[in-house]
């Protein structure tokens, strides 16, 4: 459990500014917020990345995430926000325990910076991808 900084926070070994807790989920303020109210929502299960998380913890997170978003927006008075969940160092993950960021976006130059280099979906590639992903889902639902 306590092999990451978030494991230690969950175990109560180091402090946090807690905003929510239940049997499976803990939410607390980010120590280096991008904006006021930046909150982390963390399963107690020590999965490093989202794909490794159990259905039970995923369901518990999904159940409370919108509620915590509403509370953060009510508290900050901000109506727009990003929810971010990074997986792997190449995807900007620094703490290897699943966590969702709730990042209020009070203005255009505040909050999460995004580079969204979109391209058109190739039809042949789409057909192939649907086959690959649906096959993978059948093998490991
Ligand atoms: P990641 O890049 O892994 O998605 O984000 C990790 C987040 O955890 C960062 O936003 C960072 O500020 C936050 N963080 C790292 N260590 C601590 C800590 O000890 N306490 C709290 N509250 N947040 C932390």
Boltz pocket constraint, residues with backbone or C-beta under 6 A from the ligand:
constraints:
  - pocket:
      binder: B
      contacts: [[A, 5], [A, 15], [A, 16], [A, 17], [A, 28], [A, 29], [A, 30], [A, 31], [A, 32], [A, 33], [A, 85], [A, 86], [A, 92], [A, 93], [A, 94], [A, 95], [A, 96], [A, 99]]
      max_distance: 6.0
